[in-house]
Amino acid sequence: MKSFLFSTVFLLSTIAKVYSIGYTCKKHVVISEGDECTDIFGYDSKKDYFVKYDQLMLYNPNVDCDALFEREMICVEVDEKKSPKMLSYTLQPNDTWDSVAKKLHSSKQALYHTNLSKYF
């Protein structure tokens, strides 16, 4: 647990800003029994959309790929013109995932998903 806490604090301290966002979705897919996130992202000639993993997580920050449920709607394409601008927050000393999520009225999972590009 200490290792995780240290890693989290270290990671947060190396990032200047975190982001939280909401999008206006243009296209959804509806989850069927047995679907996984790997069925949604990436190229497949049978799909009429293309979404990368980091986009999927950005558009759906509260989706848990380990626990998708039947009839869940997942956004795979957004309307950039109607979507709000990204909210940024400059990290302060001693900020944690929990404290930043609370300040932004968000969740740790949503913050992580909307900041994937900061880690990879």
N, C-alpha and C positions, 0 to 999 in steps of 0.2 A: 504494500500500500504506500509506503514512504517513497519507493521508487517511482510509482505512478504519479504521486503528488509532485515529486521533484521534476519529473519529466513534463508534467502539465505546466507547472510554474515556469520552468525553463523555456518551454515552447512559447508560452504566452509572452514572456519577456523578450523574445527574439523577434516578435512581430510588432510592427509599428501601429497597425490598425487592424480591426476586425470589421466584418460587414454583416449586415442583416438586410434582408430584402423580401419583397413580395412581388409576384409577377401576375400579369393578366394572361391566363392560359388560352391558347388558340386550339390546341389539340390534346385530348386525353386518350389514354388507353384504359380499359377496364380490366382489372385483374381477374383471371379465372383460377379455379382450384389448381394448385400445383405450380403456378407461375412464380418465377424468381426474377430478381432485378437483372440477372444476366440474360433473361429472355427479352428484356425491354431495351437495353442500351446496345449500341453497336449497329453495324450494317447487316441487313438481311433483306434480300430482294423481295421477300413476301410482305415486308412492312412498307407502309406509305409515309414513313417518317425516318429520320436518322437523328439520334441523340447520343452524345458521349456520356460516359459515366459521370464526369464532374458536372455536366449540364443537368443531368437527371437529378443529381443531389442538390444542385443550386435551385432548380425549379420546384423541388419537392423536399424542402429541408426537414420536414417532420416524418418522412417515410423511413421505416425501419426495414431494410432489405432482408433481415432475418425473420421478419414476421409480417409478410404481406398477407392481406386477407381478401377473400373472394368479394368481388364487386367494388373493391377499392379503386378510386379514380386516380391515375398517375398522369401528371402533366408531362408531355414530351415535346411541346412546341409552345413558345410564348410570343405574345405581341409586344415587341420591344417599344413601339410607339405609345402604348397604353400602360406600360409598366412603370412604376415609380422609380425614381432615382435611388441609387444605393445609399443606405445610411451608413456612415462611417463613425467609428469610435476610436479615439487614440488611447491605447493602453496606458494605465497608470501603474506606478510601483505597487506591488502586492496584489494586483488584479488576478483573479482566477476565472476559470470557465464559469463557475457558479455566479460570481459577483458581476461579471460582464453580462451574462444572460439576464440576471435580475435587473440591471441598469437599463438594458435594452428591451425589457419585457419580452424575452425570448427564452429559448431552451438551449442547453449545451449542444444537443444534437443539431438544432437549427444553425447555431453558430459554426459548428464544425463543417456542416455540409455547405454553408455559404462561403466558407473560407478554404475549401479544398486546394485551390490553386496556390495557397500560401505554403502548403506542406509538401507538394510534389513538384 
